[in-house]
Amino acid sequence: MKNICLYCGIVYFVFHVICYNRTLSYAEVVIPDEIKNALNKNVEDCNPITLVWQSNYSTDMNFETLCKKLKFPDFYGFYTPVNSILMWQNDCFFHNRTHKEFLNSNNKNSLNAWELEKNDTKLYNRIDDYSYNGEMFFFGNDAEKTNAANPTLSIIPLTQINMKDLPTFISQQYTTFLGIKFPNGSKEIGTRQESYVLYLARKGIIIDTQKDILDNQDVFVITIKAYNIFAYKDCIFRFYLFPSKNYAIGRLDIMSLNGQLMYQIENSNFIEVKGKSLYLPRNTHVYYYTFGSMGDEISSTILFKEIYDLKNYSLNKIKQNQFDLRLVYLTPGTRIADFSLKDTEFGLQYDVPANPADLDRVIESALTGKDFTPTPLPSRAAMIIRWILILAGISMILYAGYRKFIQKI
């Protein structure tokens, strides 16, 4: 019995020492201050910033084969190119996504590329807008298609944002692979952007840092173990940073905890921003070895790739009204859900009237439940007569001024 207790004690001691040393070894690994400062400077140089990019998918597989491998019969990833615009300034942002969707004869929306091959397929523009102006969060949707619903706009004050089921409003991919972690959830609205590398280092454990070579260039490699980060679950992030480009991300490997490659991101054709120490990748390729519907299964070969192309950028100051979607969506027929006026499940709902002068009365009617009678718009004949009278008045004023000028001569 004594020997058993002694044996258990030794095992516990060895286990404790191993675990302690392992934790200690991770804790001793730090990112050099020079690199931290460079990463923070890159984020600082991106405020304000306007980015315009296009993304698309590509695969060498037959679409049906891919769907089987993804275990997702109705995979909606392969739609036409998505055009994105992101404007960011301090904690305010505007993000627009526009792409083509398909409408078949069964009146079902579909994003599958093979729908293009069907004769009954019709294309229309799908527009999603998200913005935050420091006080209100806006979510707008518009679809340019026949018999489609009118545009919609939700207005949600900051005090109610955490209680709403909001959509993912910042495209994680290009901005993340650029090296910047933007807020991407209702609880993060109103927070500033930060370095994605330093964000993961803060959330996880730095396993290793070392110098290496990538594409015949010196790189500084940072490996971080992180848990429950976005869609990546528990995994290992390995960043390859270019010192010659102020430690911009050249490559990012996202692996499972046992080292299997799940996603690989490659940045190339960097643009050196004039007057800054900032480098922006013109092209980004994301290689998928797994997908959410596959669970823990990881393919040994590439399933498909996502391609990002930076079309334009600007570091000019952004006007504050650019972050207020009401200036865009307050057009006749738009359905408004205003949670700042009525804090209920669906907010205060009303349609923007044809006559802008009626808007306040429409809102009052929605609040009180009283009937609303729209103000008749002037007929076309009345409008023509009004403009004739206005032009006649202007002509008389000009003629009178001309007579006085002649008399002085």
C-alpha positions in Angstrom: 0.0 0.0 0.0 2.9 2.3 0.9 4.5 1.6 -2.5 1.3 2.4 -4.3 0.9 5.7 -2.5 4.6 6.5 -3.3 4.1 5.6 -7.0 0.9 7.7 -7.3 2.8 10.6 -5.6 5.6 10.3 -8.1 3.2 10.2 -11.1 1.3 13.3 -9.8 4.6 15.1 -9.3 5.9 14.3 -12.8 2.5 15.2 -14.4 2.4 18.5 -12.4 6.0 19.4 -13.5 5.3 18.6 -17.2 2.1 20.6 -17.2 3.6 23.5 -15.3 6.7 23.6 -17.6 4.5 23.4 -20.7 2.4 26.3 -19.5 5.5 28.2 -18.4 7.1 27.6 -21.8 4.1 29.1 -23.6 4.0 32.0 -21.2 7.6 32.8 -21.9 7.0 33.1 -25.6 6.2 36.8 -26.4 6.0 38.9 -29.5 8.9 41.4 -29.7 7.9 45.0 -29.0 9.2 46.1 -32.5 6.7 43.8 -34.1 3.9 44.8 -31.8 4.5 48.5 -32.6 4.5 47.8 -36.3 1.2 45.8 -36.1 -0.4 48.6 -34.1 0.9 51.2 -36.5 -0.7 49.3 -39.4 -4.1 49.5 -37.7 -3.6 53.2 -36.9 -2.8 53.8 -40.6 -6.2 52.2 -41.5 -8.2 54.8 -39.7 -9.9 56.2 -41.6 -10.0 53.8 -44.6 -12.2 53.0 -47.6 -11.7 49.6 -49.2 -13.4 48.3 -52.4 -12.9 44.6 -53.2 -14.5 41.8 -55.2 -14.6 38.2 -54.1 -15.5 35.0 -55.9 -15.2 31.2 -55.5 -13.5 28.7 -57.7 -13.2 24.9 -57.7 -11.8 22.2 -59.9 -14.5 19.7 -58.8 -17.8 19.0 -60.4 -20.4 20.9 -58.4 -22.4 17.8 -57.3 -19.2 16.1 -56.2 -18.2 19.1 -54.2 -21.6 19.2 -52.4 -21.2 15.6 -51.4 -17.8 16.2 -50.0 -19.0 19.2 -48.1 -22.0 17.2 -46.9 -24.1 20.2 -48.0 -26.6 19.3 -50.8 -27.7 22.9 -51.3 -24.4 24.6 -51.0 -25.0 28.3 -51.7 -21.4 29.5 -51.8 -20.9 29.6 -55.6 -22.8 32.7 -56.5 -21.6 35.4 -58.9 -18.9 37.8 -57.7 -19.6 39.8 -54.6 -18.6 43.5 -54.7 -17.9 44.9 -51.3 -17.3 48.4 -50.0 -16.1 49.1 -46.4 -15.7 52.6 -45.0 -14.3 52.9 -41.4 -13.6 55.9 -39.2 -13.0 55.6 -35.5 -15.8 53.4 -34.3 -18.2 54.2 -37.2 -18.5 52.0 -40.3 -20.4 51.5 -43.5 -20.3 48.1 -45.3 -22.0 47.3 -48.6 -22.3 43.9 -50.3 -23.8 43.6 -53.8 -24.0 40.5 -55.9 -26.2 38.8 -58.4 -28.8 36.2 -57.3 -30.9 33.9 -59.3 -34.6 33.5 -59.5 -36.0 30.4 -61.1 -39.5 29.5 -62.3 -40.4 28.1 -58.9 -39.8 31.6 -57.4 -37.1 30.2 -55.1 -33.9 32.2 -54.5 -30.8 30.3 -55.4 -27.1 31.1 -55.3 -25.9 28.0 -57.0 -23.7 28.6 -60.0 -25.3 25.7 -61.9 -28.6 27.6 -62.0 -27.0 29.7 -64.7 -27.3 26.8 -67.0 -31.1 26.6 -66.7 -33.2 28.5 -69.3 -35.6 29.8 -66.7 -33.0 31.5 -64.6 -33.2 35.3 -64.1 -30.5 37.4 -62.5 -31.1 40.4 -60.2 -29.0 42.5 -58.0 -29.0 41.8 -54.2 -27.8 44.7 -52.0 -27.1 44.5 -48.3 -26.0 47.6 -46.4 -24.8 47.8 -42.8 -23.7 50.9 -40.9 -23.1 52.4 -37.5 -23.0 56.2 -37.0 -22.0 56.3 -33.3 -25.5 56.2 -32.1 -27.6 54.0 -34.4 -27.0 50.7 -36.2 -28.6 50.4 -39.6 -29.3 47.3 -41.7 -30.7 47.9 -45.2 -31.7 45.4 -47.9 -32.6 46.1 -51.5 -33.2 43.7 -54.4 -33.6 44.8 -58.0 -36.0 42.2 -59.3 -39.5 42.0 -60.7 -42.3 41.5 -58.1 -39.8 41.8 -55.3 -40.5 43.2 -51.9 -39.7 46.9 -51.4 -36.4 47.9 -49.8 -36.2 47.5 -46.0 -34.3 49.4 -43.4 -33.9 48.6 -39.7 -32.9 51.3 -37.3 -31.6 50.1 -33.9 -30.1 52.4 -31.1 -26.9 51.4 -29.4 -28.8 50.7 -26.1 -30.8 47.9 -27.8 -28.2 46.4 -30.1 -27.2 43.6 -27.7 -30.8 42.4 -27.4 -31.3 42.0 -31.1 -30.4 39.0 -33.4 -28.3 41.0 -35.8 -26.7 39.6 -39.0 -22.9 39.3 -39.5 -22.3 42.8 -40.8 -18.5 43.0 -41.5 -17.1 40.6 -44.0 -14.4 38.9 -41.9 -12.3 37.6 -44.7 -10.5 40.3 -46.5 -10.2 42.6 -43.5 -9.1 39.7 -41.3 -6.5 38.5 -43.8 -5.3 42.1 -44.2 -4.4 41.7 -40.5 -7.1 43.8 -38.9 -9.8 42.5 -36.6 -12.9 44.6 -37.1 -16.0 44.3 -34.8 -18.2 41.6 -36.2 -21.1 41.1 -33.9 -23.7 43.0 -31.9 -21.7 43.0 -28.7 -18.7 44.5 -30.5 -20.4 47.5 -32.1 -18.8 50.7 -30.9 -15.4 49.1 -30.4 -12.2 50.0 -32.3 -10.4 47.8 -34.7 -7.2 46.1 -33.6 -4.4 43.9 -35.0 -5.7 40.4 -35.7 -2.4 38.9 -34.6 -2.4 40.7 -31.3 -6.1 40.0 -30.8 -5.5 36.2 -31.1 -2.4 36.5 -28.9 -4.5 38.2 -26.3 -7.3 35.6 -26.6 -5.1 32.5 -26.9 -1.6 31.2 -26.2 1.6 32.1 -28.2 3.2 28.7 -28.9 6.2 29.8 -30.9 8.0 32.6 -32.7 10.8 32.2 -35.2 12.4 33.5 -38.3 12.0 31.7 -41.6 11.9 32.1 -45.4 8.7 32.4 -47.6 8.8 32.9 -51.3 12.5 33.8 -51.1 11.7 36.5 -48.5 12.5 36.8 -44.9 9.4 36.2 -42.6 8.8 36.3 -38.9 6.5 33.4 -38.0 4.1 33.6 -35.0 2.1 30.5 -34.0 -0.9 30.9 -31.7 -3.2 28.4 -30.2 -6.7 29.9 -29.8 -10.1 28.6 -28.7 -13.6 29.2 -30.2 -12.5 32.0 -32.5 -15.3 32.8 -35.0 -16.0 29.8 -37.3 -12.6 28.3 -36.7 -13.4 26.7 -33.3 -10.3 25.5 -31.5 -7.3 25.6 -33.7 -3.8 26.8 -34.3 -3.0 30.0 -36.3 0.4 30.4 -37.9 1.2 33.8 -39.3 4.0 34.5 -41.7 4.8 38.2 -41.5 7.0 40.2 -43.9 9.4 42.5 -42.0 10.1 44.3 -45.3 6.4 45.2 -45.5 6.1 46.4 -41.9 5.1 42.9 -40.9 2.1 42.6 -43.2 0.7 39.0 -43.4 2.1 37.1 -46.3 0.5 33.8 -45.3 -1.8 32.4 -42.6 -2.2 28.7 -41.9 -5.2 27.7 -39.8 -4.8 24.2 -38.5 -6.6 21.8 -36.2 -5.1 21.2 -32.7 -3.5 18.0 -34.1 -1.8 20.0 -36.9 -4.1 19.3 -39.9 -4.4 22.2 -42.4 -7.9 23.5 -42.4 -7.5 26.8 -44.3 -4.6 28.5 -46.0 -4.6 32.2 -46.8 -2.0 33.7 -49.2 -1.6 37.4 -49.8 0.3 38.8 -52.8 0.9 41.8 -55.0 1.1 44.2 -52.1 0.4 47.9 -52.6 2.7 50.3 -50.6 0.5 53.1 -49.4 2.2 56.4 -50.1 3.2 58.4 -47.0 2.4 55.4 -44.7 4.2 52.3 -43.5 1.1 50.3 -44.6 1.0 47.5 -47.2 -2.3 46.3 -48.7 -2.6 42.9 -50.5 -4.1 43.4 -53.9 -4.8 39.7 -54.2 -5.8 37.2 -51.5 -6.5 33.4 -52.0 -8.2 31.3 -49.4 -7.9 27.5 -49.8 -10.5 25.4 -48.0 -9.7 21.9 -46.8 -12.9 21.7 -44.6 -16.3 23.4 -44.3 -18.7 24.0 -41.4 -21.1 21.2 -42.6 -18.3 18.7 -42.6 -17.9 18.7 -38.8 -14.4 17.6 -37.7 -13.7 16.0 -41.1 -10.7 17.6 -43.0 -9.8 16.8 -46.6 -6.2 16.1 -47.6 -6.8 18.1 -50.8 -8.2 21.5 -51.6 -12.0 21.5 -51.8 -12.4 25.0 -53.3 -10.8 28.4 -53.1 -12.0 31.9 -52.4 -10.4 34.8 -54.3 -10.3 38.4 -53.2 -9.2 41.3 -55.4 -8.7 44.8 -54.0 -10.1 47.2 -56.6 -9.6 50.5 -54.8 -8.7 52.1 -51.5 -8.6 55.6 -49.9 -7.3 56.9 -46.6 -9.2 60.2 -46.9 -11.4 61.4 -44.1 -15.0 60.2 -44.4 -18.0 62.5 -44.0 -20.1 61.5 -41.0 -23.4 61.3 -42.9 -21.9 58.5 -45.0 -22.6 56.2 -42.0 -26.3 57.1 -41.8 -28.4 54.8 -44.1 -31.5 56.9 -43.7 -30.1 59.3 -46.3 -30.1 56.4 -48.8 -33.1 54.3 -47.9 -35.7 57.0 -47.1 -37.2 56.7 -50.6 -40.9 56.1 -51.4 -42.0 52.5 -50.7 -39.1 51.5 -48.3 -40.4 49.6 -45.3 -38.8 51.0 -42.1 -38.5 49.1 -38.8 -37.5 51.8 -36.3 -36.6 50.4 -32.9 -35.6 53.8 -31.5 -39.3 54.9 -31.6 -40.8 51.6 -30.4 -38.8 49.0 -28.5 -40.8 45.8 -29.5 -39.9 42.6 -31.3 -40.5 44.3 -34.7 -40.0 47.9 -33.8 -42.2 50.7 -35.2 -43.0 49.7 -38.8 -44.1 52.1 -41.5 -43.6 52.7 -45.3 -41.9 55.9 -46.6 -44.7 57.9 -48.3 -44.5 59.1 -51.9 -44.7 62.7 -50.7 -41.7 63.5 -48.4 -43.9 66.1 -46.6 -46.1 63.3 -45.2 -43.3 61.4 -43.5 -43.9 62.9 -40.0 -47.6 62.2 -40.2 -46.9 58.6 -41.4 -44.7 58.0 -38.3 -47.4 59.6 -36.0 -50.0 57.4 -37.6 -47.9 54.3 -36.9 -47.4 55.4 -33.3 -51.0 56.3 -32.5 -52.8 53.9 -34.8 -54.9 56.7 -36.3 -55.8 56.7 -40.0 -53.5 58.5 -42.4 -54.6 60.2 -45.5 -51.7 61.1 -47.9 -51.4 64.5 -49.3 -52.2 64.3 -53.1 -49.2 64.9 -55.3 -49.6 67.7 -57.9 -50.8 66.4 -61.3 -48.4 66.5 -64.2 -50.3 69.4 -65.7 -50.2 71.4 -62.4 -46.4 70.7 -62.2 -45.9 72.0 -65.8 -48.0 75.2 -65.1 -46.0 75.7 -61.8 -42.7 75.6 -63.6 -44.0 77.9 -66.4 -44.9 80.5 -63.8 -41.6 80.1 -62.0 -39.7 80.5 -65.2 -41.9 83.5 -66.2 -41.1 85.2 -62.9 -37.4 84.6 -63.3 -37.6 86.0 -66.9 -39.4 89.2 -65.7 -36.8 89.8 -63.0 -33.9 89.4 -65.4 -35.7 91.6 -68.0 -36.2 94.3 -65.4 -32.5 94.2 -64.4 -31.5 94.4 -68.0 -33.7 97.5 -68.6 -32.1 99.3 -65.6 -28.7 98.3 -66.9 -29.5 99.8 -70.4 -30.9 103.0 -68.9 -27.7 103.6 -66.9 -25.7 103.2 -70.1 
